[in-house]
Amino acid sequence: MNFLKKKALWFTVYGIFITILFVYLLFPGELVKSRLENSINSEQFAINSSSLHASFPLGFKLKNVTISSASPVNVFFQGEALDVQFNLSSLFRRRTYIGLSGNAYGGSFNGTAGILSLSQAYPPAEAKLNFKNIDLEKYTLIKDKLGRTITGKARGILTYNTDEAGKITAGDLKLLLSKGAYLLAEPFLGIARIDFENGDIQAEFVNGSIKLQKLEISGAQINCLLKGEITPQTDFINSRLSLDGTMEIRGKDNVKMKITIGGTLANPVMRYI
């Protein structure tokens, strides 16, 4: 009797294994890809990829992914691979929660996102994202938002949550930068570009504002430490700045001064005291 029970168990396991194997081997990737893109794409949001395959245990993997707004065209994300895993707990929750991981901009990322539905997938209503070795120069969205190019590598953590209107109500950003440069809108004390070896940015999202707790840049020529507030605008490049801190210019005679930065991201106004 025990032999028959064991044999039945092994046949059951074998049957499950074969079923799963066939599901993955015969997964209709092109059909699912087409239906996924059609269900998500709208005037505000579009996703395109070269291929879609099943991904263990409850997801799919996209290759050569582009996520953008349809009109006007703004590319939010471009990656070599994006793996999406559905969370079964979403069946009992108001939002649909998915796990994300992949490769983009020379680096990698992973995390979770909460979306209202597939037709309202972007922007996610909440998210927690870990990323590393991101090449900032390749991420063109940063240039679009800041109005100028920043180079270097980045790693860090981004978390946020939104209200029903889609406004960010809470969250934080911890970002570490290495070996890069930032072109100033206008020369400041004869300096047109800030080259840095290391950077440390810590910010908090509070009631629609960005509280910059720390922005520290260090390099061979300049050390800079700032804090303050950024007031976001609909067009982020026009966000208002209210920052203050210190800047040290290295050279034959080191110069250390207090500075303030006002204006907008597009046209910052720097003053020294």
Residue pairs with C-beta under 8 A, 6 or more apart in sequence:
23 54
24 54
24 56
27 53
27 54
29 51
29 52
29 53
29 54
29 60
30 51
30 52
32 52
32 60
33 49
33 51
33 52
33 62
36 47
36 52
36 60
36 118
37 46
37 47
37 48
37 49
39 118
39 119
40 46
40 47
40 118
40 119
40 121
41 47
41 70
42 70
42 119
43 70
43 71
44 69
44 70
44 122
45 67
45 68
45 69
45 70
45 121
45 122
46 67
46 68
46 69
46 70
47 65
47 66
47 67
47 121
48 65
48 66
49 62
49 63
49 64
49 65
49 66
49 82
50 63
50 64
51 62
51 63
51 64
52 60
52 61
52 62
52 63
53 60
53 61
53 63
54 60
54 61
55 61
55 83
55 84
55 85
57 85
58 85
58 86
58 88
59 83
59 84
59 85
59 86
59 98
59 99
60 83
60 84
61 81
61 82
61 83
61 84
62 81
62 82
62 83
62 84
63 80
63 81
64 79
64 80
65 77
65 78
65 79
65 80
65 81
65 82
65 102
66 75
66 77
66 78
67 75
67 76
67 77
67 78
67 122
68 74
68 75
68 76
68 77
69 76
74 141
74 144
75 140
75 141
76 122
76 141
77 104
77 141
78 104
78 105
79 102
79 103
79 104
79 105
80 102
80 103
80 104
81 102
81 103
82 100
82 101
82 102
82 104
83 99
83 100
83 101
83 102
84 98
84 99
84 100
85 98
85 99
85 100
86 96
86 97
86 98
86 99
87 96
87 97
87 98
87 99
87 112
89 97
90 96
90 97
90 98
95 114
95 115
95 116
95 125
95 126
96 114
96 115
96 116
96 117
96 118
97 112
97 113
97 114
98 112
98 113
98 115
99 110
99 111
99 112
100 109
100 110
100 111
100 112
100 113
100 129
101 108
101 109
101 110
101 111
102 108
102 109
102 110
103 109
104 134
105 134
105 135
105 136
105 138
105 139
106 133
106 134
106 135
106 138
106 153
107 131
107 132
107 133
107 134
107 135
107 153
107 154
107 155
108 131
108 132
108 133
109 129
109 130
109 131
109 132
109 134
110 129
110 130
111 127
111 128
111 129
111 130
112 127
112 128
113 124
113 126
113 127
113 128
113 129
114 124
114 125
114 126
114 127
115 121
115 122
115 124
115 125
116 125
123 162
123 166
125 161
125 162
125 166
126 160
126 161
126 162
127 158
127 159
127 160
128 157
128 158
128 159
129 157
129 158
129 159
130 156
130 157
131 154
131 155
131 156
131 157
131 158
132 155
133 153
133 155
134 153
134 154
134 155
135 153
136 142
136 150
136 151
136 152
136 153
136 154
136 177
136 180
137 149
137 150
137 151
137 152
142 150
143 149
143 150
144 237
145 236
145 237
145 265
146 237
146 265
147 185
147 237
147 265
147 266
148 182
148 183
148 185
149 183
150 180
150 181
150 182
150 183
151 180
151 181
151 182
152 177
152 178
152 179
152 180
152 181
152 196
152 199
153 177
153 178
153 179
153 180
154 175
154 176
154 177
154 178
155 175
155 176
156 173
156 174
156 175
156 176
156 201
157 172
157 173
157 174
158 171
158 172
158 173
159 171
159 172
159 173
160 168
160 170
160 171
160 172
160 205
161 168
161 169
161 170
161 171
162 168
162 169
163 169
167 208
168 205
168 208
169 205
169 207
169 208
170 205
170 206
171 204
171 205
172 202
172 203
172 204
172 205
173 201
173 202
173 203
173 204
173 205
174 201
174 202
175 199
175 200
175 201
175 202
176 198
176 199
176 200
176 201
177 196
177 198
177 199
177 200
177 201
177 217
178 197
178 198
178 199
179 196
179 197
180 195
180 196
180 199
181 193
181 194
181 195
181 196
182 193
182 194
182 196
183 192
183 193
184 191
184 192
184 193
184 194
185 266
185 267
185 268
188 270
189 249
189 272
191 221
191 222
191 249
194 217
194 219
194 222
194 224
195 219
195 220
195 221
195 222
196 217
196 218
196 219
196 222
197 218
197 219
197 220
198 217
198 218
198 219
199 215
199 216
199 217
199 218
200 214
200 215
200 216
201 212
201 214
201 215
201 216
202 212
202 213
202 214
202 215
203 210
203 211
203 212
203 213
203 230
204 210
204 211
204 213
205 211
208 232
209 229
209 230
209 231
209 232
210 229
210 230
210 231
210 232
210 239
211 229
212 226
212 227
212 228
212 229
212 230
212 243
213 227
214 225
214 226
214 227
215 224
215 225
215 226
215 227
215 243
215 245
216 224
216 225
216 226
217 223
217 224
218 224
220 250
221 249
221 250
221 251
222 247
222 248
222 249
222 250
223 247
223 248
223 250
224 245
224 246
224 247
224 248
224 259
225 245
225 246
225 247
226 243
226 244
226 245
226 259
226 261
227 243
227 244
227 245
228 241
228 242
228 243
228 244
228 245
228 261
229 242
229 243
230 239
230 240
230 241
230 242
230 243
230 265
231 239
231 240
231 242
232 239
233 239
233 240
233 264
236 265
237 264
237 265
237 266
238 264
238 265
238 266
239 264
239 265
240 262
240 263
240 264
241 261
241 262
241 263
241 264
241 265
241 268
242 261
242 262
243 260
243 261
243 262
244 258
244 259
244 260
244 261
245 258
245 259
246 256
246 257
246 258
246 259
247 256
247 257
247 259
247 272
248 254
248 255
248 256
248 257
249 255
249 256
249 257
257 272
257 273
258 272
258 273
259 270
259 271
259 272
259 273
260 270
260 271
260 273
261 268
261 269
261 270
261 271
262 268
262 269
262 271
263 269
